[in-house]
Amino acid sequence: MKTDSRTSRMTSARVARPPALHCEEDPKGRASVLDVRPATRRHNLVVVGFDEIVANKYLPCIKEAIEAGHVDSYSIIDLKAERPTVEERIQGVDLKPQEVIYLPKVSRGATAQQMQPELIEAALQRLRLSELPMKVYIATEVRAHEAYLRYCVENGIDSLVEKPVLAPMADGRFAPTRITEVMRELIAQADRTDAKHSVMTLSRYHRIYNGEVLRSLEERVRDWQAPSPRSTCAPPAASGTFSTSTRRETITPTGTATG
């Protein structure tokens, strides 16, 4: 593996993967090897962050995608610090990755913020297959979401990112006030290409699911006439201290409190 100022900081490991071929005998007993892969447009999938949820819950989905002909293979990008855990996890799954690249965890500071995109670009470039388009599944630590997502958006690569979408950093610290700004910027850039970018949300966060749960809770609150009693915080007293008062409330069918 050739290295430069960027790739010298990352290590990779290839994992043997059996070819998608099937051996069978014809009526005369002669063996023939057939390529059983569907003749469809396949993609090279890169999984960023191989945690236990990906290995146990989503790897079967990747396997189905490979068998259906949507994906040719998958590779992994993870942190060097996670290498022992990742390699143990890989040993425990049937579907092995094509290649695994380990990156150093970037520290805080302006230099680190500049180095992270360079490492990400070097890793994804190494995993790119010239004959296949790439798809990237971003399941790594939240602070790294933006850098991977930005690379995909700027280079027209299909991406799927777990929630939360991003956590903008400034001087090594989470900067929530930049979320709207960064999202608008990425959306504007994404509109310039045909690549698709999606966010994975679990069903328990879906508004329909939440509606069912909240409706059930609301019915119980009405039936049980709860909560009761309740302590509330009154406005500050003249001395600057806080005083509390306790009052009994009843929740009416309209959701308003009386008492």
Secondary structure, DSSP 8 states (H G I E B T S, - for coil): ----TTGGG-EEEE-----SEEEEE-TTS-EEEEE-S-SS--EEEEEE---HHIIIIIHHHHHHHHHHTSEEEEEEEEEGGGHHHHHHHHHT-SS--SEEEEE----SSHHHHHHHHHHHHHHHHHH--TTS-EEEEE-S-GGGHHHHHHHHHHTT-EEEEESS----EETTEE-GGGHHHHHHHHHHHHTTSS--EEEE--GGGSHHHHHHHHHHHHHHHHHHT-S-SEEEE----TTS---EEEE--EE-TTS-EE-
